[in-house]
Amino acid sequence: MLKSKYRWDLPKLDAAEVAELSAGLKVDRLVAGVLAGRGWKLSRETSDFLHPGEDQLLDPYGMKGMSAATERISRAIRAGERIRVYGDYDADGVTSTALMIRLLTELGAIFDTYIPHRSREGYGLNIPAIDLASQAGVKLIVTVDNGISAVEQIAYAASIGIDVVVTDHHEPPEKLPDAVALVNPKQKDCPYPFKGLCGAGVVFKLAHAMLGRPVLEYADLAAIGTIADLMPLVGENRIIARLGLEQMRRLPIPGIRALSKVASVKHEEMSSGRVGFSLAPRLNAGGRLEHADTAVRLLAAADIEEAERLAEQLDRLNVERQELVEITTAEADELWQDQLSSQGAGRGRNVIVLAKAGWNAGIAGLVASKLVERYYRPAIVLATDAATGLCKGSARSIDGFDLHAALTDCADLLDHFGGHQAAAGMTLSVNLVESLAERLHEIAGQRISEEDWQPKRRVDLMIAMREATIGAVDQLASMEPFGNGNPTPRVVMRDVVIRESRTMGKEGAHLRVTVEQDGRSIDAVAFGMGNHRERLEPGIRIDVLGELSVNEWNGNRKVQLMLQDYRSEHLFVHDRRGERDLWSALDSDLRETTVAGSVVCCASPSVYAEAVGMYGHRGAIVCLYQDLNKKDAQTARSDLEAEPGDLTQMAATSERGVQAMEGIRHLILAGLPQDAEHVRSLRRRIAGNIDLERITVFSAGQGSRLASERASRVEAFPDRKQFGEVYALCRKKGSWLESPDGFQLETAQKTGWPLATIRMMHEVFIELGFILADGASRKIVAEPPRRELDVSPRYRRAREVAEGQNLAVMTSEQLERWLRDGHAGMPL
């Protein structure tokens, strides 16, 4: 069995509904299945989703405050008043600011921009910045991507003669600021039907209102802000993102062209994924490490040479940011491991809470995300400041744990916090970090269910490999752009066979697996999973989960799967009994990289002694069949054929073996058991062992006689049909007296089975209630109970004895079936 990394949330689809969508929308079943699983019905709305366009953009004046905002900005332009655009330091904030630069430039306004410094000023409007605006003669501040919570600051601005127009998309507080205009679709009484716009999206709608038309040439920056801020790519966001991506592919501005170049992205191939993973991190890098002005100037640049210079500067900052994240993550990981050690046995606290001086608060969220990915538990990373006694940082959560709600229950420990279910930021006293960690540990223990501790992957569709055609995958592109709220479709293909697996990339970091089903094959590529090569050997049957894509190379196009996870309920059995040299063969199967989770079980003390001597120093677990299921630490057996000095090593090896038995992934059998006791021991060990992935069988000296024994030895135990034949003879006889040369001997002569076997079969029939025994008298029961053979203890004992005698001479197919049946817990 191969356990999956994730919980697979498999869909339950109505086949008739899928067929209706496929026919009505004229799309492949793959597309129809994904749509159905996501709740789409056959409607105009679904058709609009598949074909988003300019005509679907909403009237910007439906947004509360839009008329007041456009009137005040227009009045400032007419009067020649100085306007200051007050932005934010993340990618949404800088794209919002750059969009306002375009708009105000086109309108002929007198204006400048201001973005606060992340570490010195923090998020949003602040009074010193308002004072600077006053000193510069600013009469109107237009906020972008902030301002909805700035009650005190906006009141202060009004008191010194500065009006404020707020454009924002964050959740409004109960008390709103007294600004001349508040433009935010999330206001409680705002009738605007789409609430999911980002800050740049709100500015895009402001431009639409002020210029009297959808400003499609502004969609590029609005799309970047939407994707980078992880807004749901549905509704108007989907339209903005698609229009913006088309604009970037067709006619990129100098800033985007330059940024694409340093990110090694062809602007003609721009996608939501490339925006999110290549462009956005570079736009964010300035605000994290220095100042976000660099990103704003890049996006506003009219000259390609200036844009390239600024893009290279952001690229260097991004590399520095990556290195800093890597260093800080390593330090945080070490700190967490120290905590685990000090907390003793167990999984440690339910929430990772780490604080250290010298860390950069600007990358705390990125480090927290790395820890969540590595340990799958909520994480908080805090940078401490010895001068103030405070620490500031960010948190990331897991599915099933509302981080904002948990922090609300810890509000008495925090100076400030904000965020949502999945992410948050906070400031608190260094002295209260331990208290926060302890309280969050208790809250998480109460609110996170057992299954929530395993990450989940939502699957859109289960498909057969034959359905993954070029045409179907091309049609899936009609659902782009993909992102938050409209994720790239995930599919599962069940019971595929690995034909080939190999690592690729630097130091074999990645994996390429060729899988096949019903005569068809497909390549599955798994980035960062090169270390899974040992688990995914040719011949193994698995279920795969991933995203379908088209690989284009030298003009050829073929479907491939971007592999994210896999699992298998099959036990992989590798019969290597034909190997002549046990130890050379075992060496190849027990490499240094595969020692962990492997156990070598030996059929004899002499093989055990030699295996300990060869592999004990590597940390390999070596045991005898009788020790497979023992719970207490074993000592060396006195009958082992070894020198006294070796016995100490054997005892230690056996002790390690008992401690590690529960985590066996690879069971190596150096010889098969040949008596009933050892057969039972093996069967108990493999039955229902969810960690066990494969069993490799060697002959340990048995191989030389296998061929002749297989050829000459008759089947030693009757099957169900043969039991039935003997029972039919009993029913025909009706009744008889048991004697040494009586009916049993007659039956043996008729069937060819040994007398002892016939005697055993009769005893089984008596236990099952098929034959009534009274002294030497035997009589068939007229209406016997319906019972399976394995209900009889006598049958099970006899079967074990027979298999103990025959296991070593089974064919590969018989042995594989026996081991797999045992793993599945099937009765003997």
C-alpha positions in Angstrom: 0.0 0.0 0.0 1.2 3.5 -0.9 -0.3 6.2 1.3 -1.2 9.5 -0.3 0.2 12.8 1.0 -3.2 14.4 0.8 -6.8 13.6 1.5 -8.5 13.3 -1.8 -11.8 15.0 -1.9 -13.5 13.1 -4.7 -16.5 14.4 -6.6 -20.0 12.9 -6.7 -21.3 13.8 -10.1 -24.7 13.4 -11.7 -24.0 11.7 -15.1 -27.2 13.1 -16.6 -26.2 16.6 -15.5 -22.8 16.2 -17.1 -24.2 14.9 -20.3 -26.7 17.8 -20.4 -23.9 20.4 -19.9 -21.7 18.6 -22.5 -24.5 18.7 -25.1 -25.9 22.1 -24.3 -22.5 23.9 -24.2 -20.9 21.8 -26.9 -17.9 20.9 -24.7 -16.0 17.7 -24.0 -17.1 15.6 -21.0 -14.0 16.7 -19.1 -15.0 20.3 -19.3 -18.7 19.5 -18.5 -17.6 17.3 -15.6 -15.5 20.0 -14.1 -18.3 22.6 -14.5 -20.9 20.3 -12.9 -18.6 19.5 -10.0 -18.2 23.2 -9.3 -21.9 23.8 -9.3 -22.5 25.3 -12.8 -25.8 24.5 -14.5 -26.8 24.8 -18.1 -27.6 28.6 -18.2 -26.6 31.9 -19.7 -24.4 32.5 -16.7 -22.4 29.4 -17.4 -22.0 30.3 -21.1 -20.8 33.8 -20.0 -18.3 32.1 -17.7 -16.8 30.2 -20.6 -16.8 33.2 -22.9 -16.0 36.3 -20.7 -15.8 39.6 -22.5 -16.0 43.4 -22.4 -19.8 43.4 -22.7 -20.1 41.7 -19.4 -18.4 44.5 -17.4 -20.7 46.1 -14.9 -21.7 49.7 -14.6 -19.2 51.4 -12.3 -21.8 53.9 -11.1 -23.6 51.0 -9.4 -20.8 51.1 -6.8 -21.7 53.3 -3.7 -19.5 56.4 -3.6 -18.4 56.3 -7.2 -20.3 59.5 -8.2 -19.0 61.4 -5.3 -15.4 60.2 -6.0 -15.5 61.1 -9.7 -17.0 64.5 -8.9 -14.3 65.4 -6.3 -11.4 64.2 -8.4 -12.8 66.1 -11.5 -13.2 69.3 -9.4 -9.6 69.0 -8.2 -8.4 68.6 -11.8 -10.4 71.6 -13.0 -9.1 73.7 -10.0 -5.5 72.7 -10.5 -5.3 71.3 -7.0 -2.5 69.0 -6.1 -3.6 65.4 -5.7 -1.7 62.7 -3.8 -2.2 59.1 -4.6 -1.7 57.1 -1.3 -0.9 53.5 -2.1 0.3 50.3 -0.4 3.5 48.3 -0.7 2.3 44.9 -2.0 1.6 44.0 -5.6 -2.0 45.0 -5.5 -1.0 48.3 -3.9 1.6 49.2 -6.5 -0.6 48.2 -9.5 -3.4 50.3 -8.0 -1.0 53.2 -7.7 0.3 52.8 -11.2 -3.2 52.6 -12.6 -4.0 55.9 -10.8 -0.9 57.4 -12.4 -2.2 56.4 -15.9 -5.6 57.8 -15.2 -4.6 61.1 -13.7 -2.0 61.6 -16.4 -4.6 61.0 -19.1 -6.9 63.5 -17.3 -4.2 66.1 -17.0 -4.1 66.3 -13.2 -1.4 67.7 -11.0 -0.5 64.9 -8.7 2.2 62.8 -7.0 2.3 59.4 -5.2 3.2 58.2 -1.8 3.6 54.6 -0.5 4.4 54.1 3.2 7.5 52.1 4.2 6.5 48.6 5.4 8.7 48.4 8.5 8.9 52.1 9.4 5.3 53.2 8.8 3.3 50.0 8.3 0.1 49.6 6.4 -2.3 52.4 5.5 -2.7 56.1 6.1 -0.7 57.6 9.0 -0.7 61.1 10.4 3.0 62.0 9.8 2.4 61.1 6.1 -0.7 63.4 6.1 1.5 66.2 7.5 4.0 65.7 4.7 1.1 66.0 2.2 0.0 69.2 3.8 3.5 70.6 3.6 3.6 69.8 -0.1 0.3 71.7 -0.7 -1.8 68.6 -1.3 -5.6 69.3 -1.2 -6.9 65.9 -2.1 -5.6 62.4 -1.1 -6.9 59.5 -3.1 -6.2 56.2 -1.3 -5.8 53.0 -3.3 -5.9 49.5 -1.7 -6.3 51.1 1.7 -8.2 53.7 3.8 -11.5 52.0 4.7 -10.4 51.7 8.3 -8.5 55.0 8.6 -11.2 56.8 10.8 -8.8 58.9 12.9 -6.4 59.7 10.1 -9.0 60.9 7.7 -10.6 63.0 10.4 -7.1 64.6 11.0 -6.7 65.2 7.3 -10.0 67.0 7.2 -9.0 69.1 10.2 -6.0 70.5 8.3 -7.9 71.1 5.0 -7.2 67.9 3.1 -10.1 66.0 1.5 -9.8 62.2 1.2 -11.3 59.9 -1.4 -11.0 56.3 -0.4 -10.8 53.5 -2.9 -10.4 50.1 -1.2 -11.6 46.5 -1.2 -10.8 45.4 2.4 -13.5 44.5 4.9 -15.1 47.7 6.2 -15.2 48.2 10.0 -18.4 49.0 11.9 -17.4 52.7 12.0 -16.5 54.1 8.7 -14.2 57.2 8.1 -15.8 60.5 7.3 -14.3 60.8 3.8 -15.7 62.8 0.9 -16.2 59.6 -0.9 -15.9 55.9 0.1 -15.6 53.5 -2.9 -15.6 49.9 -1.7 -18.0 47.3 -3.0 -18.0 45.5 0.3 -19.8 48.4 2.1 -22.9 46.9 3.7 -25.4 49.1 1.7 -23.4 49.1 -1.6 -25.6 47.7 -4.4 -22.7 46.7 -6.6 -23.4 43.0 -7.4 -19.8 41.8 -7.5 -17.9 42.1 -4.2 -14.7 40.4 -5.0 -12.6 43.2 -6.7 -9.1 43.9 -5.5 -7.7 47.4 -5.0 -6.5 47.6 -8.6 -9.9 46.3 -9.7 -11.7 49.2 -7.9 -9.3 51.7 -9.6 -10.1 50.0 -12.9 -13.8 50.7 -12.3 -13.0 54.3 -11.2 -11.2 54.8 -14.5 -14.2 53.4 -16.4 -16.4 55.9 -14.6 -14.2 58.9 -15.2 -13.4 58.2 -18.8 -16.9 57.0 -19.7 -15.8 53.7 -21.2 -14.2 50.4 -20.1 -10.5 51.3 -20.2 -9.3 48.0 -21.6 -5.7 49.2 -21.9 -5.7 49.5 -18.1 -6.8 45.8 -17.7 -3.2 44.6 -17.6 -2.3 46.1 -14.3 -5.8 45.4 -12.9 -5.2 41.7 -13.8 -1.8 41.6 -12.1 -3.3 43.1 -8.9 -6.3 40.6 -9.0 -4.1 37.6 -9.5 -1.3 38.7 -7.1 -3.8 39.5 -4.3 -5.4 36.0 -4.7 -8.8 37.3 -5.5 -11.4 34.8 -6.8 -11.2 34.5 -10.5 -14.9 34.5 -11.1 -17.4 37.2 -12.1 -15.9 40.5 -13.0 -12.5 39.5 -11.8 -12.4 36.7 -14.4 -13.2 39.2 -17.2 -10.6 41.7 -15.9 -8.0 38.9 -15.7 -8.7 37.5 -19.2 -8.7 41.0 -20.8 -5.5 41.9 -18.9 -3.7 38.7 -19.9 -4.6 39.3 -23.5 -3.3 42.8 -23.3 0.0 41.6 -21.8 0.4 39.0 -24.5 -0.5 41.3 -27.4 0.9 44.7 -26.4 2.8 44.7 -23.1 3.8 48.1 -21.6 7.6 48.6 -21.1 7.4 47.7 -17.4 5.7 44.3 -18.0 7.9 43.6 -21.0 11.0 44.2 -18.8 9.7 42.3 -15.8 8.9 39.3 -18.1 12.4 39.4 -19.5 14.1 39.2 -16.1 11.7 36.5 -15.0 12.4 34.4 -18.2 8.8 34.6 -19.2 7.8 35.1 -22.8 5.1 37.8 -22.7 3.3 36.0 -25.6 2.8 33.1 -23.2 1.6 35.1 -20.2 -0.8 33.3 -17.9 -2.3 33.7 -14.4 0.3 31.2 -13.2 3.2 33.2 -14.6 1.8 36.4 -13.1 1.4 34.8 -9.7 4.7 32.9 -9.5 7.0 35.1 -11.6 5.8 38.7 -11.9 4.1 39.2 -8.5 7.0 38.1 -6.3 9.3 40.6 -8.0 6.8 43.4 -7.6 6.5 42.5 -4.0 10.2 42.3 -3.4 10.8 46.0 -3.3 8.2 46.6 -0.5 9.5 43.6 1.5 13.1 44.6 1.6 13.4 48.2 0.6 10.6 50.4 -0.8 7.7 49.8 -3.1 8.4 53.0 -5.2 10.7 51.0 -7.4 7.9 48.8 -8.5 5.6 51.8 -9.1 8.2 53.5 -11.2 8.7 50.3 -13.2 5.0 50.0 -14.0 4.7 53.7 -14.9 7.9 53.7 -17.0 7.5 54.9 -20.6 11.1 54.1 -21.6 12.2 50.5 -22.1 15.7 51.2 -21.0 14.5 52.7 -17.7 12.1 49.8 -17.3 14.8 47.2 -17.8 17.0 48.9 -15.2 14.2 49.0 -12.6 13.2 45.4 -13.5 16.8 44.2 -12.9 16.8 46.0 -9.6 13.6 44.3 -8.5 15.0 40.9 -9.7 18.1 41.4 -7.6 15.9 42.2 -4.6 13.8 39.1 -5.3 16.9 36.9 -5.3 17.9 38.5 -2.1 14.4 37.9 -0.7 14.5 34.2 -1.8 17.9 33.8 0.0 16.6 35.6 3.1 13.5 33.4 3.1 15.7 30.3 2.8 18.0 31.3 5.6 15.1 32.4 7.9 13.2 29.2 7.2 16.2 27.1 8.1 16.6 29.1 11.4 12.9 28.8 12.1 13.0 25.1 11.4 15.9 24.6 13.8 14.1 26.6 16.4 11.0 24.4 16.0 13.0 21.2 16.2 14.5 22.5 19.5 11.0 23.1 20.8 10.0 19.6 19.8 13.0 18.1 21.6 12.3 20.1 24.8 8.6 19.2 24.7 9.4 15.5 24.8 7.5 12.7 23.0 4.6 13.5 20.7 3.9 15.8 17.9 4.6 19.1 19.8 2.3 22.0 19.9 -0.6 22.2 17.5 0.4 25.7 16.3 4.0 26.7 15.5 4.8 30.0 17.1 8.4 31.2 16.6 10.1 34.6 17.4 13.6 35.7 17.0 15.6 39.0 16.9 17.1 39.8 13.5 14.4 38.3 11.4 12.8 40.5 8.8 9.0 41.0 9.4 8.5 41.7 5.7 9.1 38.0 4.9 7.5 36.5 8.0 4.4 35.4 6.0 6.5 33.7 3.4 8.5 31.8 6.1 5.2 30.9 7.9 3.9 29.5 4.6 7.0 27.3 4.2 6.5 25.9 7.7 2.9 25.1 7.0 3.9 23.3 3.8 6.5 21.3 5.7 4.7 20.4 8.9 1.0 21.1 8.0 0.0 22.9 11.0 -0.7 26.7 11.5 2.4 28.8 11.9 3.3 32.2 13.2 6.6 33.8 12.6 7.6 36.9 14.5 10.5 39.4 14.3 11.4 40.8 17.7 12.7 44.3 18.4 14.8 44.6 21.6 14.4 48.4 21.6 10.6 48.4 21.8 10.1 45.0 23.5 7.6 44.1 20.7 7.5 41.6 18.0 5.8 41.8 14.7 5.0 39.2 12.1 2.6 37.1 10.1 0.7 33.8 10.4 -0.6 31.3 7.9 -3.2 28.6 8.6 -4.5 25.2 7.4 -7.9 24.2 6.1 -10.3 23.7 9.0 -8.7 26.3 11.4 -10.0 29.9 11.3 -6.9 31.9 12.2 -8.7 35.2 12.6 -11.2 33.7 15.0 -8.5 32.1 17.0 -6.5 35.3 17.3 -9.7 37.1 18.3 -9.9 34.7 21.3 -6.3 35.8 22.1 -6.9 39.5 21.6 -6.0 40.3 25.2 -2.4 39.1 24.4 -2.1 41.2 21.2 -1.4 44.9 20.7 -2.8 44.7 17.2 -3.9 42.0 14.7 -5.8 41.7 11.5 -6.4 39.2 8.7 -8.8 36.4 7.8 -9.2 32.7 8.1 -6.1 31.7 6.2 -3.6 34.5 7.0 -3.0 37.3 9.5 -0.6 39.8 10.8 0.0 40.9 14.4 2.1 42.8 16.9 2.6 41.8 20.6 4.9 42.0 23.5 7.9 39.6 23.4 7.0 38.6 26.9 3.6 37.3 25.8 4.8 35.0 22.9 4.9 31.9 25.1 1.4 32.6 26.4 0.1 33.1 22.9 1.7 29.8 21.8 0.2 27.9 24.7 -3.3 29.3 24.2 -3.3 28.7 20.4 -2.2 25.1 21.1 -5.3 24.6 23.2 -7.6 26.3 20.8 -6.3 24.3 17.8 -6.6 21.1 19.8 -10.3 21.9 20.3 -11.2 23.0 16.8 -9.1 21.0 14.4 -10.5 17.6 13.7 -8.3 14.5 13.3 -8.8 14.4 9.5 -8.0 18.1 9.2 -4.4 17.3 10.2 -3.9 15.8 6.7 -3.9 18.3 3.9 -6.7 18.0 1.4 -6.8 18.1 -2.4 -10.1 18.8 -4.1 -10.5 16.6 -7.2 -12.7 17.7 -10.0 -13.1 14.5 -12.0 -12.1 10.8 -12.2 -11.3 9.9 -15.7 -10.0 7.0 -17.7 -6.7 7.6 -19.6 -8.4 7.3 -22.9 -10.4 10.5 -22.1 -7.2 12.6 -21.7 -7.1 13.6 -25.4 -5.4 16.7 -26.9 -8.8 18.0 -27.9 -10.3 17.6 -24.3 -7.3 19.3 -22.7 -7.3 22.1 -25.2 -11.0 22.7 -24.3 -10.1 22.9 -20.6 -8.3 26.1 -21.6 -11.7 27.7 -22.1 -12.0 27.8 -18.3 -8.8 30.0 -17.9 -7.6 32.1 -16.3 -7.1 29.7 -13.4 -6.4 30.8 -9.8 -8.2 31.4 -6.5 -11.9 30.6 -6.9 -11.3 28.9 -10.2 -8.4 26.5 -9.7 -6.8 24.5 -12.4 -8.9 21.3 -12.7 -7.5 18.3 -11.0 -8.2 14.8 -12.2 -7.7 11.3 -10.8 -6.8 8.3 -13.0 -7.2 5.0 -11.1 -5.3 1.8 -11.4 -2.6 2.8 -13.8 0.6 0.7 -14.1 4.0 2.3 -13.9 5.9 1.4 -17.1 9.0 3.6 -16.5 10.2 6.1 -13.8 13.2 8.3 -13.8 14.6 11.4 -12.2 15.4 14.6 -14.0 16.7 18.0 -13.4 19.6 19.2 -11.2 20.6 16.5 -8.8 17.6 14.4 -9.8 15.2 16.8 -8.0 12.2 16.1 -10.2 10.5 12.9 -11.4 9.0 11.7 -14.7 6.8 8.6 -14.6 5.3 6.9 -17.6 2.0 5.2 -16.7 -0.3 3.1 -18.8 -3.8 1.9 -18.8 -5.6 -0.3 -21.4 -2.8 0.0 -23.9 -2.5 3.8 -23.7 0.3 5.6 -21.9 0.9 9.1 -20.6 3.9 10.9 -19.0 3.4 12.3 -15.5 5.8 15.0 -14.3 6.3 15.6 -10.6 8.4 18.7 -9.7 10.4 18.3 -6.4 9.5 14.6 -6.1 12.7 13.1 -7.3 13.1 11.3 -4.0 10.0 9.3 -4.7 11.7 7.3 -7.4 12.4 4.4 -5.1 8.7 4.1 -4.2 7.5 4.2 -7.8 9.1 1.3 -9.5 8.0 -0.2 -12.8 5.2 -2.7 -12.4 3.5 -1.0 -9.5 -0.2 -0.2 -9.8 -1.2 3.3 -8.5 -3.9 5.9 -8.6 -2.6 9.3 -9.7 -3.8 12.8 -9.0 -2.7 15.8 -11.0 -3.4 18.5 -13.6 -3.6 17.8 -17.3 -1.6 19.9 -19.7 -0.2 19.8 -23.2 3.6 19.4 -23.7 4.9 20.9 -26.9 8.3 20.0 -28.2 9.6 20.4 -31.7 6.1 20.9 -33.1 4.7 17.8 -31.4 1.9 18.1 -28.9 1.0 15.4 -26.4 -0.9 15.3 -23.2 0.9 15.0 -19.9 -0.1 15.0 -16.3 1.5 17.3 -13.7 1.6 14.8 -10.9 0.7 16.1 -7.4 0.0 12.9 -5.4 -0.4 9.2 -5.8 -1.6 6.2 -3.8 -2.1 2.5 -4.1 -4.0 -0.2 -2.2 -1.9 -2.8 -4.0 1.1 -4.5 -2.4 4.0 -4.7 -4.7 5.6 -8.1 -4.6 9.0 -8.7 -6.2 9.9 -12.4 -6.5 13.7 -12.6 -6.7 14.1 -16.2 -5.7 15.8 -17.0 -9.0 18.8 -14.9 -7.9 21.8 -17.2 -7.4 23.8 -15.0 -5.0 21.5 -13.9 -2.1 23.9 -11.4 -0.7 24.7 -9.6 -4.0 21.0 -9.5 -4.8 20.1 -8.2 -1.3 22.8 -5.5 -1.6 21.1 -4.2 -4.7 17.8 -4.0 -2.8 19.1 -2.6 0.4 21.0 0.5 -0.7 21.9 3.1 1.8 19.0 5.3 0.6 16.4 2.6 1.3 17.5 1.3 4.7 15.0 3.4 6.6 11.6 1.6 6.7 13.2 -1.7 5.5 13.2 -5.0 7.5 15.2 -8.1 6.6 13.4 -11.2 7.9 15.4 -14.4 7.8 14.2 -18.0 7.5 17.1 -19.5 9.6 19.5 -18.5 12.4 22.5 -18.9 10.1 21.1 -16.5 7.5 20.1 -14.1 10.3 23.6 -14.1 11.8 25.2 -13.4 8.4 22.6 -10.6 7.6 23.3 -8.9 11.0 27.0 -8.9 10.3 26.6 -7.5 6.8 23.8 -4.9 7.4 23.5 -4.2 11.1 26.2 -1.5 11.0 24.1 0.3 8.4 21.2 0.6 10.8 19.2 -2.0 8.9 16.6 -4.0 10.9 17.2 -7.8 10.8 15.0 -10.3 12.5 13.8 -13.9 12.5 10.2 -14.9 11.6 9.3 -15.7 15.2 10.4 -12.1 16.1 8.2 -10.3 13.6 5.3 -9.6 15.9 7.0 -9.5 19.4 6.5 -6.2 21.3 9.3 -6.5 23.8 13.0 -6.0 22.9 14.6 -9.3 22.0 17.9 -10.7 23.1 20.2 -12.9 20.9 19.1 -16.5 20.8 21.5 -19.0 22.3 21.2 -21.3 19.3 22.5 -18.7 16.8 25.6 -19.7 14.9 27.8 -16.7 15.7 30.8 -15.7 17.8 30.1 -14.3 21.3 31.1 -10.8 20.1 28.5 -10.9 17.4 25.7 -11.7 19.8 25.7 -8.2 21.3 25.3 -6.6 17.9 22.5 -9.1 17.1 20.7 -8.2 20.3 20.9 -4.5 19.6 19.8 -5.0 16.0 16.9 -7.1 17.1 15.9 -4.4 19.7 15.9 -1.7 17.0 13.9 -4.0 14.8 11.1 -4.5 17.4 11.0 -0.7 17.9 10.7 0.0 14.2 8.3 -2.8 13.2 5.3 -0.6 13.1 6.7 1.6 10.4 7.8 -1.1 7.9 7.5 0.0 4.3 9.7 -2.6 2.7 9.7 -6.2 4.0 12.6 -8.3 2.6 12.2 -12.0 3.1 15.6 -13.8 3.1 14.0 -17.2 2.6 10.3 -18.1 3.1 8.9 -19.7 6.3 8.5 -23.4 6.1 6.5 -24.2 9.2 3.0 -23.2 10.4 4.2 -21.0 13.3 6.4 -18.9 11.1 3.7 -18.7 8.4 1.3 -17.3 11.0 3.9 -14.8 12.1 4.4 -13.5 8.6 0.7 -13.4 7.9 0.0 -11.4 11.1 2.7 -8.9 10.3 1.5 -8.1 6.8 -2.2 -8.2 7.5 -3.7 -4.7 7.3 -0.3 -3.0 7.7 -1.0 0.3 6.0 2.6 1.4 6.0 3.8 -1.7 4.0 4.4 -0.9 0.4 6.4 -3.8 -1.0 7.7 -7.2 -0.3 10.9 -8.6 -1.9 11.4 -12.4 -1.7 14.8 -14.1 -1.9 15.4 -17.8 -1.8 18.2 -17.9 0.9 19.4 -21.3 -0.5 16.0 -22.6 -1.4 16.3 -21.6 -5.1 18.5 -24.5 -6.2 15.8 -27.1 -5.6 12.7 -25.0 -6.5 12.4 -26.1 -10.1 12.5 -29.8 -9.4 10.3 -29.6 -6.3 7.7 -27.5 -8.2 7.7 -30.2 -10.9 7.5 -33.2 -8.7 5.5 -32.1 -5.7 1.7 -32.5 -5.8 -0.7 -29.9 -4.4 -0.7 -30.6 -0.7 -4.0 -29.0 0.3 -7.4 -29.4 -1.3 -9.3 -26.4 -2.5 -13.0 -25.6 -2.0 -14.1 -27.6 -5.0 -12.2 -30.7 -3.8 -13.7 -30.4 -0.4 -17.1 -30.3 -2.2 -16.3 -33.5 -4.1 -15.5 -35.4 -0.8 -18.6 -34.0 0.9 -20.7 -35.3 -2.1 -19.4 -38.8 -1.4 -20.3 -38.4 2.2 -23.9 -37.3 1.3 -24.2 -40.3 -1.0 -23.0 -42.7 1.7 -25.5 -41.2 4.2 -24.2 -42.9 7.4 -21.3 -45.2 8.3 -19.1 -46.5 11.2 -15.6 -45.0 11.4 -12.9 -47.7 11.1 -9.2 -47.8 9.9 -10.1 -49.6 6.7 -13.6 -48.2 6.3 -15.3 -45.4 4.4 -12.4 -42.9 4.8 -9.9 -45.3 3.2 -12.5 -46.0 0.4 -12.7 -42.2 -0.2 -8.9 -41.8 -0.3 -8.7 -44.5 -2.9 -11.4 -42.9 -5.1 -10.1 -39.4 -4.9 -6.3 -40.0 -4.7 -6.0 -37.9 -1.6 -3.9 -39.3 1.3 -5.9 -40.9 4.1 -4.7 -38.2 6.6 -6.1 -35.5 4.3 -9.5 -37.3 4.0 -9.5 -37.6 7.8 -8.9 -33.9 8.2 -11.7 -33.1 5.7 -14.2 -35.2 7.7 -13.1 -33.5 11.0 -13.8 -30.1 9.3 -17.3 -31.3 8.2 -18.0 -32.3 11.8 -16.9 -28.9 13.1 -19.1 -27.1 10.5 -22.2 -29.2 11.5 -22.3 -31.0 8.1 -21.7 -34.5 9.7 -23.1 -35.7 13.1 -20.5 -37.7 15.1 -21.6 -40.1 17.9 -18.7 -42.3 19.1 -17.7 -44.2 15.9 -21.0 -43.5 14.3 -21.2 -40.9 11.5 -24.3 -39.5 9.9 -25.0 -36.8 7.3 -27.1 -33.8 8.6 -30.1 -33.5 6.4 -30.3 -29.7 6.4 -26.8 -28.5 7.4 -26.1 -24.8 8.2 -24.6 -22.6 5.5 -21.0 -22.0 6.6 -17.7 -21.2 4.9 -14.8 -23.6 5.3 -12.6 -21.1 7.2 -15.1 -21.0 10.1 -13.6 -24.3 11.1 -10.5 -24.0 13.3 -9.4 -27.5 12.1 -9.5 -26.2 8.5 -7.4 -23.1 9.3 -4.8 -25.1 11.2 -4.5 -27.6 8.4 -4.2 -24.9 5.8 -1.5 -23.1 7.7 0.5 -26.4 8.1 0.2 -27.0 4.3 1.2 -23.5 3.4 4.1 -23.7 5.8 5.3 -26.7 3.8 4.5 -25.3 0.3 5.2 -21.6 0.5 8.8 -21.8 -0.7 7.8 -23.8 -3.8 4.8 -21.7 -4.9 5.0 -20.1 -8.3 5.5 -16.4 -8.5 1.9 -15.9 -9.3 0.7 -18.1 -6.4 3.1 -16.4 -3.9 2.1 -12.9 -5.0 -1.6 -13.8 -4.6 -0.9 -15.3 -1.1 1.0 -12.2 0.1 -1.5 -9.8 -1.3 -4.4 -11.7 0.2 -2.6 -11.6 3.5 -2.0 -7.9 3.3 -5.7 -7.3 2.5 -6.6 -9.4 5.6 -8.2 -12.2 3.7 -8.6 -15.4 5.7 -6.4 -18.3 5.0 
